């Protein structure tokens, strides 16, 4: 089954008029899965013409606000503003600490984190292991050197593999875990030399991508002074010779096709 990946948010915690915080929509059959749901994600889905009310799964890479900040918005909107009452379940999957996070968010925002008119299921996953979604889609997890709970994700369907680093510092094992991804969404937080070890710079991205050897490398989560449009050239200059593009909000890619022959299209522009 072919799938479509749409970048909903390609930015950082730094406010931007054109880039929301990290969020990626994977559509495969009846499954509509968000990888992270940073601030601006729900409005971003609507702006790009995506049915936010049909999201079936939310998978979180870690619990920094710029990656989970719109979870409350999504759940509140599903309670009060869907075009029709929802009956399908919503699954929220995250690494260790998810249940504690939900208890704190429910205390802060209200009982809609636990009480909805539809089944709401929270699944806490080990940092190493796999979770099986409907439609023969498997999400595998691997620790990253960013926070105590942070993970990279490998999402596999029939005939395609999507990799997502989440936030990570340099780690050879992460590149090996993501090896063979048709599309690899990779953060490139800092320019070289990096000021801290918990994000990737172009040199770190190039090393990870050489190990992973993806069909298409998509760079995201770029902080100033490095500019997103300059990041692909910096990664190439650091020794990576594969296909690489900068993510933008609205970038859509087909999975199960040949991503190396087509950089994708923009929607909602």
DAGIMO-V33048 format. One record per residue. N is the residue number from 0. RES is the residue in three letters. PSI is psi in whole degrees, -180 to 180 (* if undefined). Layout:
BEGIN
<<N:RES:PSI> <N:RES:PSI>>
END
This chain:
BEGIN
<<0:UNK:126> <1:UNK:160> <2:UNK:163> <3:UNK:132> <4:UNK:129> <5:UNK:126> <6:UNK:113> <7:UNK:-40> <8:UNK:122> <9:UNK:10> <10:UNK:-152> <11:UNK:-168> <12:UNK:-15> <13:UNK:121> <14:UNK:141> <15:UNK:146> <16:UNK:-10> <17:UNK:-8> <18:UNK:120> <19:UNK:172> <20:UNK:169> <21:UNK:128> <22:UNK:135> <23:UNK:128> <24:UNK:123> <25:UNK:118> <26:UNK:122> <27:UNK:105> <28:UNK:-129> <29:UNK:-6> <30:UNK:133> <31:UNK:99> <32:UNK:131> <33:UNK:128> <34:UNK:105> <35:UNK:157> <36:UNK:67> <37:UNK:171> <38:UNK:134> <39:UNK:-4> <40:UNK:-44> <41:UNK:-45> <42:UNK:-35> <43:UNK:-42> <44:UNK:-47> <45:UNK:-42> <46:UNK:-34> <47:UNK:7> <48:UNK:21> <49:UNK:137> <50:UNK:91> <51:UNK:-31> <52:UNK:-12> <53:UNK:4> <54:UNK:127> <55:UNK:-24> <56:UNK:143> <57:UNK:123> <58:UNK:125> <59:UNK:136> <60:UNK:-31> <61:UNK:-177> <62:UNK:24> <63:UNK:146> <64:UNK:-34> <65:UNK:-6> <66:UNK:-14> <67:UNK:2> <68:UNK:-22> <69:UNK:11> <70:UNK:-43> <71:UNK:-43> <72:UNK:-46> <73:UNK:-48> <74:UNK:-38> <75:UNK:-42> <76:UNK:-39> <77:UNK:-27> <78:UNK:-41> <79:UNK:-19> <80:UNK:16> <81:UNK:155> <82:UNK:-23> <83:UNK:156> <84:UNK:139> <85:UNK:140> <86:UNK:-22> <87:UNK:145> <88:UNK:159> <89:UNK:126> <90:UNK:128> <91:UNK:121> <92:UNK:136> <93:UNK:168> <94:UNK:-180> <95:UNK:139> <96:UNK:-6> <97:UNK:-46> <98:UNK:-41> <99:UNK:-42> <100:UNK:-47> <101:UNK:-40> <102:UNK:-43> <103:UNK:-41> <104:UNK:-39> <105:UNK:-38> <106:UNK:-35> <107:UNK:-40> <108:UNK:-30> <109:UNK:173> <110:UNK:-6> <111:UNK:-12> <112:UNK:-18> <113:UNK:-30> <114:UNK:109> <115:UNK:168> <116:UNK:-3> <117:UNK:160> <118:UNK:131> <119:UNK:114> <120:UNK:128> <121:UNK:127> <122:UNK:118> <123:UNK:123> <124:UNK:146> <125:UNK:159> <126:UNK:-16> <127:UNK:127> <128:UNK:-170> <129:UNK:156> <130:UNK:136> <131:UNK:123> <132:UNK:167> <133:UNK:159> <134:UNK:27> <135:UNK:39> <136:UNK:131> <137:UNK:132> <138:UNK:119> <139:UNK:152> <140:UNK:150> <141:UNK:137> <142:UNK:146> <143:UNK:151> <144:UNK:76> <145:UNK:-58> <146:UNK:178> <147:UNK:-20> <148:UNK:-4> <149:UNK:145> <150:UNK:152> <151:UNK:160> <152:UNK:145> <153:UNK:113> <154:UNK:122> <155:UNK:131> <156:UNK:-171> <157:UNK:105> <158:UNK:9> <159:UNK:156> <160:UNK:128> <161:UNK:129> <162:UNK:145> <163:UNK:120> <164:UNK:-20> <165:UNK:-147> <166:UNK:135> <167:UNK:148> <168:UNK:178> <169:UNK:136> <170:UNK:115> <171:UNK:-35> <172:UNK:-32> <173:UNK:-42> <174:UNK:-42> <175:UNK:-40> <176:UNK:-35> <177:UNK:9> <178:UNK:137> <179:UNK:10> <180:UNK:136> <181:UNK:-44> <182:UNK:133> <183:UNK:114> <184:UNK:117> <185:UNK:129> <186:UNK:150> <187:UNK:72> <188:UNK:-38> <189:UNK:157> <190:UNK:172> <191:UNK:141> <192:UNK:143> <193:UNK:140> <194:UNK:-12> <195:UNK:159> <196:UNK:1> <197:UNK:7> <198:UNK:165> <199:UNK:148> <200:UNK:174> <201:UNK:-39> <202:UNK:-42> <203:UNK:-40> <204:UNK:-45> <205:UNK:-42> <206:UNK:-44> <207:UNK:-43> <208:UNK:-33> <209:UNK:-36> <210:UNK:-40> <211:UNK:-33> <212:UNK:58> <213:UNK:162> <214:UNK:-39> <215:UNK:130> <216:UNK:124> <217:UNK:116> <218:UNK:134> <219:UNK:176> <220:UNK:51> <221:UNK:123> <222:UNK:146> <223:UNK:152> <224:UNK:-6> <225:UNK:134> <226:UNK:140> <227:UNK:-42> <228:UNK:-20> <229:UNK:-16> <230:UNK:-43> <231:UNK:-42> <232:UNK:-37> <233:UNK:-39> <234:UNK:-41> <235:UNK:-42> <236:UNK:-22> <237:UNK:2> <238:UNK:15> <239:UNK:124> <240:UNK:6> <241:UNK:-179> <242:UNK:128> <243:UNK:137> <244:UNK:162> <245:UNK:134> <246:UNK:149> <247:UNK:151> <248:UNK:125> <249:UNK:-6> <250:UNK:125> <251:UNK:135> <252:UNK:140> <253:UNK:133> <254:UNK:139> <255:UNK:-9> <256:UNK:-161> <257:UNK:94> <258:UNK:-22> <259:UNK:-18> <260:UNK:-8> <261:UNK:126> <262:UNK:-11> <263:UNK:-177> <264:UNK:161> <265:UNK:139> <266:UNK:157> <267:UNK:27> <268:UNK:*>>
END
